[in-house]
Amino acid sequence: MKRQNVRTLALIICTFTYLIVGAAIFDALESKKETSQWRELNLRREELLNTFNLSSANFDELEKVVLQLKPHKAGVQWRFTGSFYFAITVITTIGYGHAAPSTEGGKVFCMLYALLGIPLTLVMFQSVGERINTFVRYLLHRLKKCLGMRHTEVSMVNMVIIGSISCMGTLCVGALAFRHFEGWSFFHAFYYCFITLTTIGFGDYVALQKDHALQTKLDYVAFSFIYILTGLAVIGAFLNLAVLRFMTMNAEDEKRDAEQRALLAHNGQAGRHIHCSIDPASSSSTPSGCGGGSGVGGSGGGAASRGLRNVYAEVLHFQSMCSCLWYKSREKLQYSIPMIIPHDLSNSDTYMEQGEAYSNPFHSNGCVCSLQRHSGISSVSTGLHSINTYRRLNKRRSSI
């Protein structure tokens, strides 16, 4: 199974497991409180019915009127400032629910407005977040240079730490401000900032909804708008840094697989020139890894059909490595076929040096291989026809 499919399946299982665990915890924390509140409200309802001699129908009608009046307690919601506030909650997907269009035209326009505004806003915040990350990375690099640090490169760990501190600082600043303006406790103000900047937007705490703040406290209105947009940009920068890397893993794997297939298809014809030769020290029958080769100079029909893929598999399973093959494909194997050739082998010069230590001039095809006495493969030919040619290539490899 492809690793992309395995990763997707694992993410699905983890998500549903996370949902089940969250549901169990919320059930344990909230269910008792909800039950007690429901009982208290029912008792209070019965007291009001008896005190004011109201019927159940009259009480239900009064309840509807109170609920309809609730949004208007904060003042006029659909002037320009209130409409701007509502537009922010729409395109950022916060959606407090403190105000909603009541006309048919308003509902239609809201859907069309969100259809274009939401993707536009997401792209904008991700772009701003990327620019913020680039600027922060530049500042950290300059700071490390000024401090005379030996390593001035900015690592992912550095960026994650800075992003976490920035997010926490943004939440704390907002909590202090809304605690002052709204009269909430610091915990409730911090909760409001978190729910807002993560675009959850329950609506249980909503700023600018008391004392006609939308019309009378324009400085507070301006601060709220700027804080919400700036905070979303900071959160977007952190998500750009930490989350999008994982979101693109499947696409990167697909691209890598396509490159591997293209490389193998391109070099498929070259596999016809690769065949196994018999070790002079062993006159036994054809080795099992040759796939039907017939000795030195054989046609190698089995190897021709399998191409380079079997050569790479043989390299993995045996320690007799041809340094010619390694030199020819070293860069290509390292960056284009990481799943076929191990990284520690593709970067190691040990097997290159063994090719010189065990060079054998009796091979007529000119390929000098590092052989072990009891290896299953005696040599791998790459079509080089002279020792001198190999030595020139090996000298060039060493200089590189």
C-alpha positions in Angstrom: 0.0 0.0 0.0 1.3 3.4 -0.9 2.5 5.6 2.0 0.0 8.3 1.0 -2.9 5.9 1.5 -1.5 4.7 4.8 -1.0 8.3 6.0 -4.6 9.2 5.0 -6.1 6.2 6.6 -4.1 6.9 9.8 -5.3 10.5 9.8 -8.9 9.3 9.5 -8.5 6.9 12.3 -6.8 9.4 14.5 -9.4 12.1 13.8 -12.4 9.8 14.7 -10.5 8.6 17.8 -9.9 12.2 18.8 -13.6 13.0 18.3 -14.6 10.0 20.5 -12.2 11.0 23.3 -13.4 14.6 23.1 -17.0 13.6 23.2 -16.4 11.5 26.3 -14.6 14.3 28.1 -17.2 16.9 27.3 -19.9 14.5 28.4 -18.2 14.1 31.8 -17.5 17.8 32.2 -20.8 19.4 31.0 -23.7 16.9 31.3 -24.2 17.3 35.1 -24.1 21.1 34.9 -26.6 21.1 32.0 -29.0 18.9 33.9 -28.9 21.1 37.0 -29.3 24.3 35.0 -32.4 22.8 33.2 -34.0 21.9 36.5 -33.4 25.4 37.9 -34.8 27.1 34.8 -37.9 24.9 34.9 -38.5 25.8 38.6 -38.0 29.5 37.8 -40.5 29.2 34.9 -43.1 27.7 37.2 -42.5 30.5 39.7 -43.1 33.2 37.0 -46.2 31.5 35.8 -47.7 31.5 39.3 -46.5 35.0 40.3 -47.8 36.8 37.2 -50.8 34.4 36.5 -49.5 33.6 33.0 -50.6 30.7 30.9 -48.0 28.5 29.1 -49.0 30.1 25.7 -48.5 33.6 27.1 -45.2 32.7 28.6 -44.0 31.1 25.3 -45.0 34.3 23.4 -43.1 36.5 26.0 -40.1 34.2 25.6 -40.0 34.7 21.8 -40.2 38.5 22.2 -37.3 38.5 24.7 -35.2 36.4 22.3 -35.9 38.7 19.4 -35.0 41.7 21.5 -31.7 40.3 22.6 -29.6 41.3 19.5 -31.0 44.9 19.7 -29.8 45.4 23.3 -26.4 46.2 21.9 -27.8 49.0 19.7 -28.3 49.2 16.0 -26.4 46.3 14.3 -26.8 47.2 10.6 -25.2 50.6 10.3 -21.9 50.8 8.5 -19.8 49.9 11.6 -22.1 47.0 12.6 -22.2 45.8 9.0 -18.4 45.9 8.8 -18.2 43.8 11.9 -20.7 41.3 10.5 -18.7 41.2 7.2 -15.5 40.4 9.1 -17.3 37.5 10.9 -18.5 36.2 7.6 -15.4 36.1 5.5 -13.2 34.9 8.4 -15.7 32.2 9.2 -15.9 33.3 12.8 -19.7 33.5 12.7 -20.6 34.6 16.2 -24.3 34.5 15.5 -24.9 37.8 17.3 -26.5 39.2 14.1 -27.9 37.6 11.0 -29.7 38.9 7.9 -33.4 38.9 8.2 -34.4 39.8 4.6 -34.4 37.4 1.6 -32.1 39.7 -0.3 -29.7 39.9 2.6 -29.5 36.1 2.9 -28.9 35.7 -0.8 -26.1 38.3 -0.8 -24.6 36.8 2.3 -24.2 33.4 0.6 -22.7 35.0 -2.5 -20.5 37.3 -0.5 -19.1 34.4 1.6 -18.6 32.2 -1.5 -16.0 34.7 -2.8 -14.8 36.2 0.4 -13.9 33.1 2.3 -11.3 31.7 -0.2 -10.0 35.2 -0.8 -9.5 35.7 2.9 -7.8 32.4 3.4 -5.4 33.0 0.6 -4.7 36.5 1.9 -4.0 35.4 5.4 -1.7 32.5 4.3 0.2 34.9 2.0 0.6 37.4 4.8 1.7 34.6 7.2 4.3 33.5 4.7 5.7 37.0 4.5 5.7 37.3 8.3 7.7 34.0 8.5 10.2 35.2 5.9 10.7 38.5 7.8 11.1 36.7 11.1 13.5 34.3 9.6 15.6 37.2 8.2 15.6 39.0 11.6 16.7 35.8 13.4 19.5 35.3 10.9 20.7 38.8 11.4 20.4 38.5 15.2 22.5 35.3 15.2 25.2 37.1 13.1 25.3 40.1 15.4 25.7 37.8 18.4 28.6 36.0 16.7 27.0 32.6 16.8 28.8 29.9 14.9 25.6 28.6 13.2 23.5 31.4 11.8 21.0 29.2 10.0 17.4 29.5 11.2 16.0 26.1 11.9 12.4 25.0 11.9 12.6 24.6 15.7 13.5 28.3 16.0 10.6 29.3 13.8 8.1 27.1 15.7 9.3 28.6 19.1 8.9 32.2 17.8 5.5 31.4 16.3 4.3 29.9 19.6 5.5 32.9 21.6 3.8 35.2 19.1 0.5 33.4 19.3 0.5 33.4 23.1 1.5 37.0 23.2 -1.3 38.0 20.9 -3.9 36.1 23.0 -2.6 37.7 26.2 -2.6 41.2 24.8 -6.2 40.8 23.6 -7.3 39.3 26.9 -6.0 42.3 28.8 -7.7 44.7 26.4 -11.1 43.0 26.4 -10.9 42.6 30.1 -10.6 46.4 30.4 -13.3 47.2 27.8 -15.9 44.5 28.5 -15.4 43.9 32.2 -14.8 40.2 31.8 -12.4 38.2 33.9 -9.0 37.5 32.4 -9.9 33.9 31.8 -13.1 34.7 30.0 -11.4 37.4 27.9 -8.6 34.9 27.0 -11.2 32.3 26.1 -13.0 34.9 23.9 -9.7 35.7 22.1 -8.9 32.1 21.5 -12.4 31.2 20.2 -12.3 34.2 17.9 -8.8 33.9 16.5 -9.3 30.2 15.9 -12.5 31.1 14.0 -14.6 28.8 16.2 -16.9 31.7 17.1 -19.4 30.2 19.6 -21.1 33.5 20.2 -21.4 33.1 24.0 -18.9 36.0 24.4 -19.1 38.7 21.8 -17.3 42.1 22.0 -18.9 45.4 21.1 -22.4 44.3 22.3 -22.9 46.5 25.3 -23.6 50.2 25.9 -24.2 50.8 22.2 -20.4 50.4 21.7 -20.8 50.2 17.9 -22.1 53.8 17.8 -20.5 55.5 20.8 -17.0 53.9 21.2 -15.3 54.2 17.9 -11.8 53.8 19.3 -12.8 50.5 20.9 -14.5 49.5 17.6 -11.3 50.3 15.6 -9.1 48.4 18.1 -11.4 45.3 17.9 -11.3 45.2 14.1 -7.5 45.7 14.0 -7.0 43.1 16.7 -9.1 40.5 15.0 -7.5 40.9 11.6 -3.9 41.2 13.0 -4.5 38.2 15.3 -5.7 36.1 12.4 -2.6 37.0 10.4 -0.4 35.9 13.3 -2.3 32.6 13.6 -2.1 32.2 9.8 1.7 32.6 10.0 1.9 29.9 12.6 -0.4 27.6 10.6 1.6 28.3 7.4 4.7 27.2 9.3 3.4 24.2 11.2 0.4 22.8 9.4 0.8 23.4 5.7 4.0 21.3 5.7 1.9 18.3 6.7 -0.9 19.2 4.3 1.5 19.0 1.3 3.2 15.7 2.3 0.9 13.7 0.0 1.5 16.0 -2.9 5.3 15.8 -2.4 5.1 12.0 -2.2 3.1 11.8 -5.4 5.6 14.0 -7.2 8.5 11.9 -5.9 6.9 8.7 -7.1 6.3 10.2 -10.5 9.9 11.2 -10.7 11.0 7.7 -9.8 8.8 6.2 -12.4 10.0 8.6 -15.0 13.6 7.9 -14.2 13.2 4.1 -14.3 11.3 4.4 -17.6 14.1 6.6 -19.0 16.8 4.2 -18.0 14.8 1.1 -18.9 16.8 0.6 -22.1 20.1 0.9 -20.2 19.1 -2.2 -18.2 19.7 -4.3 -21.3 23.4 -3.6 -21.1 23.7 -4.7 -17.5 24.5 -8.4 -16.9 26.2 -10.5 -14.3 29.6 -12.1 -14.9 31.0 -15.2 -13.2 33.7 -14.7 -10.5 37.0 -16.2 -11.6 37.4 -17.6 -8.1 34.2 -19.6 -8.5 33.3 -21.7 -11.5 29.9 -22.6 -10.2 26.7 -22.2 -12.2 25.0 -18.9 -12.8 24.3 -17.0 -9.5 20.7 -16.8 -8.4 20.8 -13.0 -8.6 21.6 -12.9 -12.3 18.1 -13.8 -13.4 19.1 -16.1 -16.2 22.4 -14.6 -17.3 24.9 -16.9 -19.1 28.2 -15.9 -17.8 30.7 -13.3 -19.1 29.5 -11.6 -22.3 26.0 -13.3 -22.0 22.9 -11.7 -23.4 21.3 -11.2 -20.0 17.7 -11.5 -21.2 16.3 -11.7 -17.7 18.2 -8.5 -16.7 17.1 -6.8 -19.8 13.5 -7.3 -19.0 13.8 -6.2 -15.4 15.9 -3.1 -16.2 17.6 -1.1 -13.5 15.1 -1.9 -10.9 16.6 -5.3 -10.2 20.0 -3.9 -10.2 19.0 -1.5 -7.4 17.4 -4.4 -5.5 20.5 -6.4 -5.9 22.6 -3.5 -4.5 20.4 -3.5 -1.4 20.7 -7.2 -0.8 24.4 -7.8 -1.4 27.6 -6.1 -0.3 29.4 -6.4 -3.6 28.9 -2.9 -5.0 30.2 -1.7 -8.3 31.8 1.7 -7.8 31.3 2.5 -11.5 27.5 2.2 -11.0 27.7 4.2 -7.8 29.7 7.0 -9.4 27.5 7.2 -12.5 24.2 7.4 -10.5 25.3 8.9 -7.2 23.6 12.3 -7.4 20.6 10.8 -9.3 20.1 8.1 -6.7 20.4 10.4 -3.8 17.8 13.0 -4.9 15.6 11.1 -7.3 15.3 7.6 -5.9 15.5 7.9 -2.1 13.2 5.0 -1.5 15.3 2.6 -3.6 18.8 3.4 -2.4 19.4 4.1 1.3 20.6 7.6 2.1 23.6 6.3 4.1 24.8 4.2 1.2 24.3 6.9 -1.5 26.4 9.3 0.5 29.1 7.0 1.6 32.5 6.8 0.0 33.3 3.5 1.8 31.9 1.4 -1.1 33.7 3.6 -3.6 37.0 3.0 -1.9 36.4 -0.7 -1.7 36.2 -0.7 -5.5 39.8 0.3 -5.7 40.9 -2.1 -2.9 39.4 -5.1 -4.7 40.1 -4.1 -8.3 40.5 -7.1 -10.5 42.1 -6.6 -14.0 40.9 -10.0 -15.2 37.4 -8.6 -15.9 37.3 -8.1 -19.6 34.5 -5.6 -19.5 36.6 -3.1 -17.5 34.2 -2.6 -14.5 36.0 -2.9 -11.2 33.7 -4.2 -8.5 34.1 -4.5 -4.7 33.7 -8.3 -4.2 33.4 -10.4 -1.1 34.5 -14.0 -1.3 31.1 -15.5 -0.6 28.9 -12.9 -2.3 26.0 -14.1 -4.4 26.9 -11.8 -7.2 30.4 -11.7 -8.7 30.2 -8.4 -10.5 27.9 -5.9 -12.1 28.9 -4.6 -15.6 28.0 -1.1 -16.6 29.5 -1.2 -20.1 32.9 0.4 -19.4 35.5 -1.2 -21.6 38.8 -0.4 -20.1 40.6 -0.1 -16.8 42.1 3.3 -18.0 38.6 4.7 -18.6 37.5 3.6 -15.1 40.6 5.1 -13.5 39.9 8.4 -15.2 36.3 8.4 -14.1 37.4 7.4 -10.6 39.9 10.3 -10.5 37.2 12.7 -11.6 34.9 11.3 -9.0 37.5 11.9 -6.3 38.1 15.4 -7.4 34.4 16.1 -7.3 
